[in-house]
Amino acid sequence: MPHIAHVSTYDIRFPTPRELDGSDAMNTDPDYSAAYVAITTSAGDGHAGHGFAFTIGRGNDVQVAAIAAVAEHIVGMDLDRTLADMGGLWKHLVHDSQLRWLGPEKGAVHMAISAVVNALWDLKAKRENKPLWKLLADLTPHQIVELVDFRYLTDALTPDEALDILRRAEPGKAERQAHLLTHGYPAYTTSPGWLGYRDEKLIRLCKQAVADGFTQIKLKVGADLSDDVRRCRVARETIGPRMRMAIDANQRWDVGTAIEWIRKLAPYDPWWIEEPTSPDDVLGHAAIRQAVAPVKVATGEHVQNRIVVKQLLQAGAIDFLQIDAARVGGVNENVANLLLAAKFDVPVCPHADGVGLCELVQHLSMFDFVAVSAALDNRVIEYVDHLHEHFVDPVVIDNGRYVTPTRPGFSATLHPATFDEFTYPLGTEWSAG
């Protein structure tokens, strides 16, 4: 019987600070990085599974070590049995009594589990010759529910409630799949809004976003109020009154500061304020949301697990949930998050600012549209225009929309040349001095 034969890990880093790509009020010089994992098998079919955790430079080696520690638990496992029970595999890794002590269900170990779980989903989708979004959408409601660990969730969402949500979405699935393949999924762009860009570049990229068909942009804020007022004014004058403009503080503020700052930016009609305070501060988000309405509140990229997602929704603390494909425990936990959002009727607008995150999260939103929420209203996926050239199956944007991927897998596979150039510290990009 085929088994999981080997797991390889890689420390991949890109020197994004050179152009100030990715710069915000909290992360001024990020080296966008991937703690990367490749899973090979004895099946002899040529398929390998790929996944990663996203970091921003220093500490990526720590994340790689965590992935290696998790991955040793799957080497030798029966391949067919493992891929047939991805819900059981998730619990096997997350409930490990010794690794769990390092979390539980948070931090580097949980992100390592995400990388390994996502790599196995990539492998499963390749072996079934389907893109991941379709692989998930083709599951029955009962099979989808079996993927979810409902421990800690049943005060907000029970398995029976999840089944009801999925069954209500079954009518029209074929039509929604056809819609995706024809029209894609709405995107918004953060590319104009990095905090380190000069106004001239902000204006140029805002004009480009309008020309490219985007209906929403996002600006980073939070370092200096007068600069933020000027940048929001410049962006609003450039894009006009009808285009949506979100702002993102990247956890920069205390609750009181957030309320004061957002009110000063409100004349420029921000669609949402993203991560206005600590991602762990559920009640803080709720207080901010109440105080700054009608400006909406969005968060999720640094939310560490489904339990915090549950609490944000229970407390009425957010208007938009921004799932991240590589922070919580992989596909399985994001299925739980999508179901929670559907239960509370909160739109999901995923975070994708990071190497490979656009590639991954498009699959989750498309699955959500087809099989969970059955809705596109007020739903957009973040898009950033960098580093896609390193992926074998990169995202494609057409007229401000994600083109639906059709290639089998989770779109996580890097080109071999990327390893030669950007592996840290011996790749040519880093060893050249």
Residue, then its C-alpha position, 0 to 999 in steps of 0.5 A: m500500500p502507498h504511504i507518505a514517504h518523505v517530507s522536505t522543508y525550506d526557508i524561502r525569503f524574498p527581499t520585498p523591503r527594497e521597494l517598500d512592498g508590504s510596508d505598513a504601520m507595524n511591519t516597516d521592512p518585511d521580507y515576505s517569506a514562506a516556511y515551505v513544505a513538500i510531501t512525497t509518497s511511494a505511490g509512484d504517480g508523480h504527485a507531491g503535496h505543497g504547502f507553507a506558512f507565511t512569515i515576514g523574514r526573521g523567525n522563518d527558520v523557527q517556523v520551518a523547524a516547527i513544520a519539521a516537528v509536525a511533519e515527522h508525525i505523518v511520515g509512514m502513514d498509509l496514503d489512501r487512508t490518510l487522504a480519505d479521512m482529512g478530518g481525522l488527520w487534522k485531529h491527529l495533529v492538533h490533539d497531539s498531547q505533547l505538541r499541543w502544549l506549545g499552543p494550544e491551537k495557536g502560534a508557530v506550531h498551529m501554523a506548522i499544522s496548517a502548512v502540513v494540512n494544506a500540503l496534504w489537501d494539495l496532494k489530495a486535489k492533485r490525485e483527484n485531478k481537481p482544483l481544491w475549490k471544486l474538490l471541496a464543493d463536490l463533497t456532500p454536506h455530511q462529508i464537509v461537516e466531518l472535516v470540522d472539529f466542533r470542540y469549543l464551537t457548539d455554543a455557537l454552531t452545532p454539527d446539525e446547524a452546519l448540515d442545515i447551512l450546507r443543505r440550504a446551499e445545495p440548490g443552485k450549486a451547478e449554476r454557481q460553479a458555472h458562474l465562477l468559471t465564466h465570471g470569476y470572483p470579485a477582488y480588491t487591491t492593496s497594491p496602491g496602499w503600502l505605507g512607504y509609497r510616495d504620493e506620486k506612486l499612490i496616485r499612479l497605482c490608484k489610477q491603475a486600479v481604476a483602469d484595471g476594473f477594481t471596485q475597491i482599494k485599500l490603504k495602510v494607515g496608523a503611523d502618522l495621523s496627518d500623513d494618513v489624512r493626506r494620503c486618504r484625501v489624495a486617494r479619494e480624489t484620485i479614485g472618485p466618490r463611488m469606488r470603495m476605499a478600505i483602510d488597514a491599521n495592522q493592529r497599531w492602536d489601542v481602542g481609544t486611539a482607534i476610535e479617535w483616529i478613524r473618526k478623523l479619517a471618516p470624511y474620506d468615506p472608508w469602507w472598512i477599518e481593518e485590524p484597528t487593534s489587537p486581533d485577540d481583543v474581541l471586546g475592543h473590536a466590538a467597542i470600536r465597531q459601535a463607536v465608528a459606525p457607519v465605518k465597518v470593522a474587518t479583522g481575521e488575518h491574525v486571528q489564531n483559531r476558530i474559537v476567537v472567530k466564534q467570539l468575534l461573531q458572537a460579540g457582534a465585533i466585526d462586519f467582515l471576517q478576513i480568513d487567512a489560508a495559512r494561519v489557522g489550522g489549514v483548510n479544515e479550520n477555515v471550513a469551520n470559520l466559513l460555516l461560523a460566518a454563514k451562521f452569523d450572516v457575516p461576509v468573508c473577505p479573505h486576507a491575501d497580503g503575502v507570498g502565495l496567499c492569493e493563490l491559496v485563499q481564492h480556493l476557499s472563497m470559491f468553495d464558500f460561494v458554491a457550497v456554503s454561503a451561496a452569496l457574493d454580496n459584499r464579498v471580495i478577495e484581497y489581491v496584491d501584485h507581487l511574487h506570483e511569478h514564482f508559482v506554477d499555477p499563479v493567480v490571474i486577475d481579469n477586470g478586477r476579478y480572480v479568474t477561477p483556477t482549473r489546474p488540479g491542486f491548491s495552487a501552492t507549488l513553487h517553480p524549482a528555480t525559486f528554491d535555487e534563488f531565494t532559499y535562505p541563506l544560501g540561495t543566490e539572492w542572499s549569498a551574493g552579498 
